[in-house]
């Protein structure tokens, strides 16, 4: 069967569940809703990670409207960057006595997983892109993959924080030296003269060259920060999930403590400075233990 037809059919099924979920959430017994509005990224900002992110907290009915919209925000608009996904951190506390919402969310997550599996079954990245955007123009594929996270038990607290993931790549000593050798041939990207730049690269090269030939290395490059939801039952029973979509708390206990998403400041919240001692700081190169 034609792959474009399969993609469109699976997406239509997913979207049908999302539309029903939106209507069900709008008419549900909502106790509280908080949405944390983040700045939009324009196309000229997509290659620069922000040093700070100011969060605007919205509550009540307006927050619920934004939360409902967040789950169906799957398409690219002309003014937004296509390389930086819009994040929709927030939380909605809602009574779900008969588990209608819980069952709907489970169904949505199953259809999302099927949609992702179908897309990834196409072996070539270019063919994948062409198939998806031919079947569903302007779809932000990663947004469609996003799982809706929820909790139906009774945690002690739900709080928000900022998480900085790392893109990792393992490499050999020789490969690292080749990278540094290429760096020495580039024009100086820093605000120093070319001679100082070459000395800096040579110092990095010597540091790597002094390692044993069997040394294992990796590049641990930080990526753009993203909101995170931290769910705590006890000091030892806790977990965290992505806050890219609103978190749904079903049948919350009256004693539940709910935090808010703080502003992000890289000078305060940069895990790289706190946790890592890089062998070559410029390219995030470290020894792999």
Buried (B, 14 or more C-beta within 10 A) or exposed (E): EEBBEBBBEBBEBBBEBBEBBBEBBEEBEBBBBBBBBBEEBEEEBEEEEBEEBEBEEBEEEEBBBBBBEBBEBBEBEEEBBEEBBBBBBBBBBBEBEEEEBBEBBEBBBEBBEEBBEBBEEBEEEEEBEEBBBEBBEEBBBEBBBBBBBBBBEEBBBBBBBBBBBBEEEEBEBEEBBEBBEEBBEEEBEEEEEEEEBBEBBBEBBEBBEEBEEEBEBBBBBBEBBBBBBBBBBEEEEEEBBBBBBBBBBBBBEEEBEBBBBBEBBBEEBBBBEEEBEBBBEEBBBBBEE
